[in-house]
Amino acid sequence: MDLELTPLAPLELIRKAEAGCRRRLAAARAAAENRLDLARAQMEVQVSMARITGRQEGAERRETTRANAAREAAAICAEGAQAAERIRMAGKDGMDAAVQAALDRILESGIWQGER
């Protein structure tokens, strides 16, 4: 492409250079848009995966907490049952001792035979 040097030749060269720049700029914009679309798609995938992972970890943590609470509750119930049994036995022993003491007193006093 030979351009003869005319007064318009430099202007024509500038226009052609400008058109080439516009084409390269349009191609760069299209490539940037493609990269941006790809980055957005990757971000959406990563966000989705993070949500799924977060839900799974939350469910695992919730299950661990529930299991720990169930174990603690069972231990507390067992302790309560043991304490109740100790109290019941102490009460029974105390009542047996009180009845025995009352009987001993009655027998010692002779009230039951009409003595006195």
NORWORA-V570269 format. One record per residue. N is the residue number from 1. RES is the residue in one small letter. SS is DSSP state (H for helix, E for strand, L for the rest). PHI is phi in degrees with one decimal (999 if undefined). OMEGA is omega in radians with two decimals (NA if undefined). Layout:
# NORWORA-V570269
n,res,ss,phi,omega
N,RES,SS,PHI,OMEGA
N,RES,SS,PHI,OMEGA
This chain:
# NORWORA-V570269
n,res,ss,phi,omega
1,m,L,999,-3.12
2,d,L,-96.9,3.06
3,l,L,-106.9,3.06
4,e,L,-81.5,-3.08
5,l,L,-75.2,3.08
6,t,L,-127.6,3.12
7,p,L,-59.9,-3.14
8,l,L,-90.3,-3.08
9,a,H,-58.6,3.12
10,p,H,-62.3,3.12
11,l,H,-65.3,3.12
12,e,H,-65.2,3.09
13,l,H,-61.8,3.12
14,i,H,-65.1,3.14
15,r,H,-63.9,3.13
16,k,H,-64.9,3.11
17,a,H,-64.6,3.10
18,e,H,-61.3,3.13
19,a,H,-63.3,3.10
20,g,H,-62.6,3.10
21,c,H,-63.0,3.12
22,r,H,-63.1,3.12
23,r,H,-62.4,3.13
24,r,H,-65.3,3.11
25,l,H,-65.5,3.12
26,a,H,-63.9,3.12
27,a,H,-65.7,3.12
28,a,H,-65.3,3.09
29,r,H,-63.2,3.14
30,a,H,-63.1,3.12
31,a,H,-64.8,3.13
32,a,H,-65.1,3.10
33,e,H,-63.5,3.10
34,n,H,-63.1,3.11
35,r,H,-63.7,3.12
36,l,H,-64.8,3.10
37,d,H,-60.8,3.12
38,l,H,-63.9,3.13
39,a,H,-63.6,3.11
40,r,H,-63.8,3.12
41,a,H,-63.1,3.11
42,q,H,-63.7,3.12
43,m,H,-62.7,3.13
44,e,H,-62.4,3.10
45,v,H,-63.4,-3.13
46,q,H,-64.6,3.11
47,v,H,-64.2,3.12
48,s,H,-62.1,3.12
49,m,H,-64.6,3.11
50,a,H,-64.2,3.10
51,r,H,-63.1,-3.14
52,i,H,-62.2,3.13
53,t,H,-61.9,3.12
54,g,H,-61.5,3.10
55,r,H,-63.6,-3.14
56,q,H,-64.0,3.13
57,e,H,-64.6,3.09
58,g,H,-63.2,3.12
59,a,H,-65.2,3.11
60,e,H,-64.2,3.13
61,r,H,-63.6,3.12
62,r,H,-62.6,3.14
63,e,H,-65.8,3.10
64,t,H,-63.0,3.12
65,t,H,-63.4,3.13
66,r,H,-63.2,3.14
67,a,H,-64.7,3.10
68,n,H,-62.9,3.13
69,a,H,-64.6,3.12
70,a,H,-64.8,3.10
71,r,H,-63.8,3.12
72,e,H,-62.0,-3.14
73,a,H,-62.8,3.12
74,a,H,-64.0,3.12
75,a,H,-64.6,3.13
76,i,H,-64.7,3.11
77,c,H,-62.8,3.13
78,a,H,-64.2,3.09
79,e,H,-61.9,3.12
80,g,H,-62.7,3.13
81,a,H,-65.1,3.11
82,q,H,-64.7,3.12
83,a,H,-63.8,3.12
84,a,H,-63.1,3.12
85,e,H,-66.4,3.09
86,r,H,-62.0,3.13
87,i,H,-66.2,3.12
88,r,H,-60.9,-3.14
89,m,H,-65.3,3.11
90,a,H,-64.4,3.10
91,g,H,-65.2,3.12
92,k,H,-63.2,3.12
93,d,H,-61.5,3.13
94,g,H,-65.0,3.14
95,m,H,-67.4,3.09
96,d,H,-59.0,3.14
97,a,H,-65.6,3.14
98,a,H,-66.3,3.11
99,v,H,-63.1,3.12
100,q,H,-61.2,3.13
101,a,H,-63.6,3.13
102,a,H,-65.8,3.11
103,l,H,-63.1,3.11
104,d,H,-59.0,-3.13
105,r,H,-65.1,3.13
106,i,H,-63.6,-3.12
107,l,H,-65.2,3.14
108,e,H,-67.8,-3.08
109,s,H,-79.2,-3.11
110,g,L,77.2,-3.14
111,i,H,-61.2,-3.03
112,w,H,-68.5,3.10
113,q,H,-99.4,-3.13
114,g,L,85.7,3.08
115,e,L,-76.6,3.05
116,r,L,140.0,NA
